[in-house]
Amino acid sequence: MFHLSNPGDIKEGKITDVYFERTVKIIKEKNIDKEVVVEIIAKKFPFNYDWAVLAGVDEATYLLEDLNIKAWSMPEGTIFHPFEPVMVIEGSYSEFAKYETPLLGLLCQASGIATRSARCKKAASGKPIYHFGARRMHPGIAPMIGRASFIGGCDGIAVSKTAEELGEEPVGTIPHALILLVGDTLKATQLFDEVIEPKVKRVALIDTLGDEKVVAIKVAESMGKNLSAIRLDTPRSRRGNFLEILKEVRWELDLRGFKEVKIFVSGGMNEEEIRFLSPLADAFGVGTWISNSPVIDFSLDIVEVEKKPFAKKGKYSGKKWVWRCPSCFSTQVLPAKESPKECSCGGKFSPLLKPLIKEGKIIMELPSPQNIRKYVLEQLVNE
């Protein structure tokens, strides 16, 4: 069998750390349950990133629905910074205590993936990024990884089922396996062209057997206008100066009138590689770097007990509100009862935390993945 949590068990709070279960048992038996305010916050980000993308809010909302609580959240896709609460929950502690473990898990991993995706998109200066990393993670979470990478900025997803759930077309080229089975790159590309529906772009993988330049010319001359792009997935043992290889291929294609043929690169891509190759590459396939993203290390902490500020050491007590100036993107975190003055740029601050759940009912409109992705890309220009 596959080692996967039952969705019903997650929804019922059974996938939780045992000390939460024991705490609820104690406070109920001793009648010491109290009204609290908790906040979800990250003090720092991996790799010293100075911003991150909030993701997983849709699943978090489903998890918390029907609980007798009030909740506020930044909209999914919001770019945020350390020490900014992304979600605030108010209610009896016993009502949601057992949900802390799955709630943080949903937000931490999805936000980490969306953040890496956004950083890759920014490194590519807006050029297409395609997510090819499903094979690096447990298939049971492929839909979550694909969705988070898409809303973070990826332009396409390789897994058919995940793309279907997103309302997108899956993207992919030709694998090395087909070329090895056929024994020739051009023949494999021609068979792809004969069999696969015309709406799928013809992208030839040119590095399996021969020299990239020679194979690119051969495929381009044979395929003509049917060829959309060539893909280089050159092994690192053969790359040498990969940028120079791209320059050489680009020169030879242009020289022969194939300026419209795009260059697509993949294989061990990360932010640094993407930034370095983006002057020549037209699109990137990214796998492990996104799928294996480090989580955003959120914590959930009590900041008020029975309407009074109260928190453990190392935490700022009291309910807080996050305000952002849409004009210059500056952000302020203030006590909930305070409002910011006019921004130094002359803009007017607006609250980032929006009502999410009230008395068990979802009151925030949850946008489509496409609209969330658009929201992320709009904010990226400010980071």
C-alpha positions as CSV (number, residue, x, y, z in Angstrom):
1,M,0.0,0.0,0.0
2,F,1.0,3.6,-0.3
3,H,1.9,5.4,2.9
4,L,-0.6,8.3,2.8
5,S,-2.7,10.0,5.4
6,N,-6.4,9.5,5.0
7,P,-7.9,12.9,4.1
8,G,-10.7,12.3,6.6
9,D,-8.1,11.8,9.4
10,I,-6.4,15.1,8.5
11,K,-9.7,16.9,8.5
12,E,-10.6,15.5,11.9
13,G,-7.3,16.5,13.4
14,K,-6.0,12.9,13.9
15,I,-2.7,13.7,12.2
16,T,-1.3,15.6,15.1
17,D,1.4,15.6,17.6
18,V,0.4,13.6,20.7
19,Y,1.1,16.4,23.1
20,F,-1.7,18.5,21.7
21,E,-4.1,15.6,22.3
22,R,-2.9,15.2,25.9
23,T,-3.2,19.0,26.4
24,V,-6.8,19.1,25.3
25,K,-7.6,16.1,27.6
26,I,-6.1,18.0,30.5
27,I,-7.8,21.3,30.0
28,K,-11.2,19.7,29.4
29,E,-11.0,17.4,32.5
30,K,-9.7,20.3,34.7
31,N,-12.1,22.9,33.1
32,I,-9.3,25.3,32.3
33,D,-10.0,25.9,28.6
34,K,-9.5,29.6,27.7
35,E,-10.1,32.0,24.8
36,V,-6.9,32.7,23.0
37,V,-5.5,34.5,20.0
38,V,-2.7,32.7,18.1
39,E,-0.6,33.9,15.2
40,I,1.3,32.1,12.5
41,I,4.6,33.7,11.8
42,A,8.1,33.0,10.5
43,K,11.1,34.6,12.0
44,K,13.5,33.9,9.2
45,F,13.5,32.2,5.8
46,P,15.9,29.6,4.3
47,F,19.0,30.7,2.4
48,N,18.6,34.1,4.0
49,Y,15.8,34.9,1.6
50,D,14.3,38.3,2.5
51,W,10.8,37.5,1.2
52,A,8.5,34.5,0.7
53,V,5.2,33.6,-1.0
54,L,2.3,32.4,1.2
55,A,0.7,29.2,-0.2
56,G,-1.5,26.4,1.2
57,V,-4.2,28.8,2.4
58,D,-6.9,26.9,0.4
59,E,-6.1,23.6,2.2
60,A,-5.7,25.4,5.6
61,T,-9.2,27.0,5.1
62,Y,-10.7,23.6,4.4
63,L,-9.0,22.2,7.5
64,L,-10.4,25.0,9.8
65,E,-13.9,25.2,8.2
66,D,-16.7,24.2,10.6
67,L,-14.6,25.1,13.7
68,N,-16.1,27.7,16.1
69,I,-13.3,30.2,15.5
70,K,-12.6,33.5,13.9
71,A,-9.6,33.5,11.5
72,W,-7.9,36.2,9.4
73,S,-5.3,35.5,6.7
74,M,-3.2,37.1,4.1
75,P,-4.6,36.2,0.7
76,E,-2.9,33.2,-0.8
77,G,0.0,34.3,-3.0
78,T,0.9,37.3,-0.8
79,I,4.6,38.1,-0.7
80,F,5.5,38.6,3.0
81,H,8.6,39.1,5.1
82,P,10.0,37.8,8.5
83,F,8.0,38.7,11.6
84,E,4.8,39.4,9.7
85,P,1.8,37.3,10.9
86,V,0.3,35.5,7.9
87,M,-2.7,34.1,9.8
88,V,-4.4,34.9,13.1
89,I,-6.9,32.6,14.8
90,E,-9.2,33.5,17.8
91,G,-11.3,31.0,19.8
92,S,-11.2,28.5,22.6
93,Y,-7.9,26.8,22.6
94,S,-9.4,23.3,22.7
95,E,-11.4,24.0,19.6
96,F,-8.3,24.1,17.3
97,A,-5.3,22.8,19.4
98,K,-5.1,19.5,17.6
99,Y,-5.1,21.2,14.2
100,E,-1.8,23.0,14.8
101,T,0.3,20.1,13.4
102,P,-1.5,19.7,10.0
103,L,-2.1,23.5,9.7
104,L,1.5,24.3,9.9
105,G,2.4,21.4,7.6
106,L,0.0,22.7,4.9
107,L,1.4,26.2,5.0
108,C,5.1,25.5,5.6
109,Q,5.7,23.2,2.6
110,A,3.4,24.8,0.1
111,S,4.9,28.2,0.9
112,G,8.4,26.9,0.5
113,I,7.6,25.5,-3.0
114,A,5.8,28.6,-4.1
115,T,8.7,30.8,-2.9
116,R,11.3,28.8,-4.8
117,S,9.0,28.9,-7.9
118,A,8.7,32.7,-7.7
119,R,12.4,33.1,-7.2
120,C,13.1,31.0,-10.3
121,K,10.6,33.1,-12.3
122,K,12.3,36.3,-11.2
123,A,15.7,34.9,-12.0
124,A,14.5,34.1,-15.5
125,S,13.5,37.8,-16.0
126,G,10.0,36.6,-16.8
127,K,10.9,33.9,-19.2
128,P,8.8,30.7,-19.0
129,I,9.6,28.2,-16.2
130,Y,8.2,24.7,-16.3
131,H,7.9,22.4,-13.4
132,F,9.4,19.0,-14.0
133,G,10.0,17.9,-10.4
134,A,7.2,15.4,-9.6
135,R,9.6,12.4,-9.8
136,R,11.7,13.8,-7.0
137,M,8.9,13.6,-4.4
138,H,6.2,11.2,-3.1
139,P,3.5,10.9,-5.8
140,G,0.9,11.3,-3.1
141,I,1.7,15.0,-2.8
142,A,2.3,15.7,-6.5
143,P,-0.9,17.8,-6.8
144,M,0.1,20.0,-3.9
145,I,3.7,20.5,-5.3
146,G,2.3,21.2,-8.7
147,R,-0.2,23.7,-7.5
148,A,2.2,25.6,-5.3
149,S,4.8,25.8,-8.0
150,F,2.2,27.1,-10.5
151,I,0.8,29.8,-8.2
152,G,4.4,30.8,-7.4
153,G,5.1,31.5,-11.0
154,C,5.7,28.3,-13.0
155,D,4.1,28.6,-16.4
156,G,3.3,24.9,-16.8
157,I,3.3,21.5,-15.0
158,A,4.4,18.2,-16.4
159,V,2.1,15.8,-14.5
160,S,-1.2,15.4,-16.5
161,K,-3.5,14.9,-13.5
162,T,-2.1,17.9,-11.6
163,A,-2.4,20.1,-14.7
164,E,-6.0,18.9,-15.2
165,E,-6.9,19.9,-11.6
166,L,-5.4,23.3,-12.2
167,G,-7.4,23.7,-15.4
168,E,-4.2,23.9,-17.4
169,E,-2.6,21.8,-20.2
170,P,0.3,19.6,-19.2
171,V,3.7,20.5,-20.7
172,G,6.5,18.2,-21.7
173,T,9.0,17.5,-24.5
174,I,10.6,14.2,-25.6
175,P,12.3,12.0,-23.1
176,H,15.7,10.5,-23.7
177,A,14.0,7.1,-23.6
178,L,12.2,7.6,-26.9
179,I,15.4,8.6,-28.7
180,L,17.2,5.6,-27.3
181,L,14.4,3.2,-28.3
182,V,14.4,4.6,-31.8
183,G,18.2,5.0,-32.0
184,D,18.1,8.5,-33.6
185,T,17.1,12.0,-32.4
186,L,15.6,13.1,-35.7
187,K,13.6,10.0,-36.2
188,A,12.2,10.2,-32.7
189,T,11.3,13.8,-33.3
190,Q,9.6,12.9,-36.6
191,L,7.6,10.1,-34.9
192,F,6.5,12.5,-32.2
193,D,5.3,14.9,-34.9
194,E,3.4,12.1,-36.7
195,V,1.6,10.8,-33.6
196,I,1.1,13.6,-31.1
197,E,-1.8,16.1,-31.7
198,P,-0.8,19.3,-33.5
199,K,-1.7,21.6,-30.5
200,V,1.4,20.2,-28.6
201,K,4.5,22.2,-29.5
202,R,7.3,20.2,-31.1
203,V,10.4,20.5,-28.9
204,A,13.3,18.3,-29.9
205,L,15.7,17.0,-27.3
206,I,19.1,17.3,-29.0
207,D,21.7,16.1,-26.5
208,T,21.1,12.4,-26.2
209,L,23.6,11.0,-28.7
210,G,25.4,13.7,-30.7
211,D,26.8,17.1,-30.6
212,E,24.2,19.7,-29.7
213,K,25.0,22.1,-32.6
214,V,25.0,19.3,-35.3
215,V,21.8,17.7,-34.1
216,A,20.0,21.1,-33.7
217,I,20.8,22.0,-37.3
218,K,19.8,18.5,-38.6
219,V,16.4,18.6,-36.7
220,A,15.7,22.2,-37.6
221,E,16.4,21.7,-41.3
222,S,14.2,18.6,-41.4
223,M,11.3,19.8,-39.3
224,G,11.2,23.4,-40.7
225,K,8.3,25.5,-39.3
226,N,6.9,22.5,-37.4
227,L,9.8,22.8,-34.9
228,S,9.0,25.1,-32.0
229,A,12.1,24.7,-29.9
230,I,15.1,22.6,-29.1
231,R,15.8,21.4,-25.6
232,L,19.3,21.0,-24.1
233,D,19.5,18.7,-21.0
234,T,23.3,18.1,-21.5
235,P,24.9,16.0,-18.7
236,R,27.1,18.0,-16.4
237,S,30.1,15.8,-17.4
238,R,29.7,17.1,-20.9
239,R,28.7,20.7,-20.3
240,G,31.9,22.6,-20.0
241,N,30.8,26.2,-20.4
242,F,27.1,25.6,-20.9
243,L,26.4,29.3,-21.8
244,E,29.0,29.0,-24.6
245,I,27.2,25.9,-25.9
246,L,24.0,27.8,-26.0
247,K,25.6,30.7,-27.8
248,E,27.1,28.4,-30.4
249,V,23.7,26.6,-31.0
250,R,21.9,29.9,-31.2
251,W,24.4,31.3,-33.7
252,E,24.2,28.2,-36.0
253,L,20.4,28.2,-36.0
254,D,20.2,32.0,-36.7
255,L,22.7,31.7,-39.4
256,R,20.5,29.2,-41.2
257,G,17.3,31.2,-40.8
258,F,15.9,29.5,-37.7
259,K,15.7,32.5,-35.5
260,E,12.1,31.6,-34.4
261,V,13.3,28.2,-32.9
262,K,13.5,28.7,-29.1
263,I,16.2,27.2,-26.8
264,F,14.8,25.4,-23.8
265,V,17.2,24.2,-21.1
266,S,16.8,21.8,-18.2
267,G,18.9,19.5,-16.0
268,G,19.9,20.6,-12.5
269,M,18.5,24.2,-12.9
270,N,18.5,26.5,-9.9
271,E,18.2,30.2,-9.4
272,E,21.9,30.9,-10.1
273,E,21.9,28.7,-13.2
274,I,18.7,30.3,-14.5
275,R,20.1,33.8,-13.9
276,F,23.3,32.9,-15.7
277,L,21.7,31.3,-18.7
278,S,18.7,33.6,-19.2
279,P,20.5,35.9,-21.7
280,L,20.5,33.0,-24.2
281,A,17.8,30.5,-23.0
282,D,14.2,31.1,-23.8
283,A,12.6,28.8,-21.3
284,F,13.7,26.5,-18.4
285,G,12.6,23.2,-17.0
286,V,13.1,23.0,-13.3
287,G,12.7,19.9,-11.2
288,T,14.5,19.2,-7.9
289,W,15.2,22.8,-7.0
290,I,11.5,23.5,-6.7
291,S,10.2,20.1,-5.6
292,N,12.8,19.9,-2.8
293,S,12.3,23.4,-1.6
294,P,13.1,24.1,2.0
295,V,10.0,24.8,4.0
296,I,9.1,28.2,5.4
297,D,9.5,27.6,9.1
298,F,6.2,28.9,10.4
299,S,5.3,28.6,14.1
300,L,2.0,29.0,15.7
301,D,2.0,30.8,19.1
302,I,-0.4,32.1,21.6
303,V,-0.2,35.9,21.9
304,E,-3.3,36.7,23.9
305,V,-5.2,34.8,26.7
306,E,-8.6,35.9,27.7
307,K,-8.3,39.2,25.9
308,K,-4.9,40.1,27.6
309,P,-1.5,40.2,25.8
310,F,0.4,37.1,26.9
311,A,3.1,35.2,25.0
312,K,6.2,33.0,25.7
313,K,9.6,34.6,25.8
314,G,11.0,35.4,22.4
315,K,7.5,36.4,21.0
316,Y,5.8,39.7,20.9
317,S,2.5,39.5,22.7
318,G,-0.8,40.9,21.6
319,K,-2.9,40.6,18.5
320,K,-1.2,42.3,15.6
321,W,-2.2,43.7,12.2
322,V,-0.1,43.8,9.1
323,W,-0.4,46.9,6.9
324,R,1.1,47.5,3.4
325,C,1.4,50.5,1.2
326,P,0.4,49.5,-2.3
327,S,2.4,52.4,-3.8
328,C,5.9,51.5,-2.4
329,F,5.3,48.0,-1.0
330,S,6.5,49.0,2.5
331,T,5.0,47.1,5.4
332,Q,4.2,47.8,9.0
333,V,3.2,45.4,11.8
334,L,1.3,47.2,14.5
335,P,-0.9,46.3,17.6
336,A,-4.4,45.4,16.4
337,K,-5.9,48.6,17.9
338,E,-3.5,50.9,16.1
339,S,-3.6,52.2,12.6
340,P,-0.6,53.4,10.6
341,K,-0.1,57.0,9.5
342,E,0.3,58.0,5.9
343,C,3.2,56.3,4.3
344,S,6.4,58.3,3.7
345,C,5.8,58.0,0.0
346,G,2.4,59.6,0.3
347,G,0.5,56.3,-0.1
348,K,-2.2,54.9,2.1
349,F,-1.6,51.7,4.0
350,S,-4.2,48.9,3.8
351,P,-4.5,45.8,5.9
352,L,-3.0,42.5,4.6
353,L,-4.9,40.2,7.0
354,K,-8.4,39.6,5.7
355,P,-11.3,37.9,7.4
356,L,-11.1,34.2,6.5
357,I,-13.5,32.2,8.8
358,K,-16.2,33.4,11.1
359,E,-18.1,30.9,13.4
360,G,-17.1,28.0,11.1
361,K,-18.1,29.7,7.9
362,I,-15.6,30.6,5.1
363,I,-16.1,34.3,4.4
364,M,-13.0,35.0,2.3
365,E,-13.4,34.5,-1.5
366,L,-10.8,31.9,-2.5
367,P,-9.4,32.8,-5.9
368,S,-8.5,30.4,-8.7
369,P,-4.9,29.2,-9.0
370,Q,-4.6,31.4,-12.2
371,N,-5.6,34.5,-10.3
372,I,-3.3,33.7,-7.4
373,R,-0.4,33.3,-9.8
374,K,-1.2,36.6,-11.4
375,Y,-1.2,38.2,-8.0
376,V,2.2,36.8,-7.2
377,L,3.7,38.0,-10.5
378,E,2.3,41.5,-9.9
379,Q,4.1,41.7,-6.6
380,L,7.4,40.3,-7.8
381,V,8.2,43.5,-9.6
382,N,8.6,45.1,-6.1
383,E,11.0,42.5,-4.8
